[in-house]
Amino acid sequence: MSSDVKFPDVDTPALLLDLDQVERNVERYQSAADAAGIELRPHAKAHKCPQLARLQMNRGAVGLCCAKLAEAEALAAHGLATFLVTTPIGGALKIRRLIDLARTSKVTVVADGEENVAELSAAATQAALTLDVLVDVDVGQGRTGVTPGAAAGALAARIKASKNLRFRGLQGYQGKLQGVASLNDRKMLVEEAMSKLAASKKAVTHAGLPVEITTGGGTGSFPIDLELKHLTEVQPGSYVTMDTNYAKVRLGGGDDHPLGHPLTILTSVISRPTEDRAVVDVGWKSASCDSGTPALRDAGELSFEFAGDEHGILRRAGARLALKPGERIELVPSHCDTTVNLYDSFVVHRSGKLEVLWPIVGRGKSQ
Ligand SMILES: Cc1ncc(COP(=O)(O)O)c(C=O)c1O
């Protein structure tokens, strides 16, 4: 194979990660959060990787968010120790695992129902430990969370009155607005969501309880969250690796694209059955499709389409393709979280120079 083949020692499909660009993205968001006096608790659901988590912690993150217990367990097994579980944890089996995690790690969990609070309290009391709990408020996502306002106050009071639970504050995450392309439109939506969190905070303080933590936000709301200052900490996840979903989201700050794209999928041409079609080794099993097809990184007019579980097709409209079997192309995933979850490891490089493999230990950990 000729020496200009990209990463000749790496078999494909492979998930490449440019560490120089990762460091720039981490620095960009951490320094902006520091300047605004707001803490950064990055969401590890996006990368599920201990080395990336440590990089974020070393640069100043106050802890990690995890969507699932199994993500936190996997990261804890690699030495990470401070977690906010951003999904309510219910049922005996999951609560037992939460308690086990809390024996060795500093764990905060969200809750959105009285039964759930009772279960958490009973389990923490039996284990003779104290769990930190936030009330999860539905600020517009329409998923988990109590109705904003009085219900948040009532649940906070219930947590406060429960044995072995410590009420710490509120979570209000609105995921649907994160990908709104226009900064102004997104700002209006963030203001609306944050007014619901503010009403909830008011109800809690009215009930006589201090709200130490207000947490939420993502990569898209980040610049607005820093400006509005309703949150004491922000939870962006995708900002580290990025994807084409976020490429169209204006992030402002005088620079519409402050974040680069370190994450790509390396794919090989495996067949040239016709002049206008090159078949590559990436399909639905190696690039997620919930947010559309991946984009081609530097391939001019080429387009990619899925052609099954293991195959993809490259075409150039009305023109002959010059690609030969064995040639390699980089694709930019449309959605980082769901693509990362398909791989065992990141192939880490610095601007094209191969460095190391970083295991994605939380890959497939959805329990
Ligand atoms: C609760 C919560 N917080 C933060 C995030 C991070 O969002 P993003 O990856 O858009 O930065 C997510 C992502 O789904 C989330 O579910």
The ligand as a Gaussian input file, in Angstrom:
#p B3LYP/6-31G(d) Opt

LIG

0 1
 C      -29.222000      15.522000      31.046000
 C      -28.271000      15.886000      29.956000
 N      -27.373000      16.865000      30.184000
 C      -26.471000      17.231000      29.241000
 C      -26.442000      16.619000      27.998000
 C      -25.363000      17.047000      27.017000
 O      -25.850000      17.492000      25.830000
 P      -24.897000      17.796000      24.580000
 O      -24.256000      16.518000      24.167000
 O      -25.847000      18.314000      23.592000
 O      -23.891000      18.776000      25.032000
 C      -27.371000      15.600000      27.713000
 C      -27.382000      14.949000      26.386000
 O      -28.262000      14.279000      25.971000
 C      -28.297000      15.229000      28.721000
 O      -29.194000      14.245000      28.500000

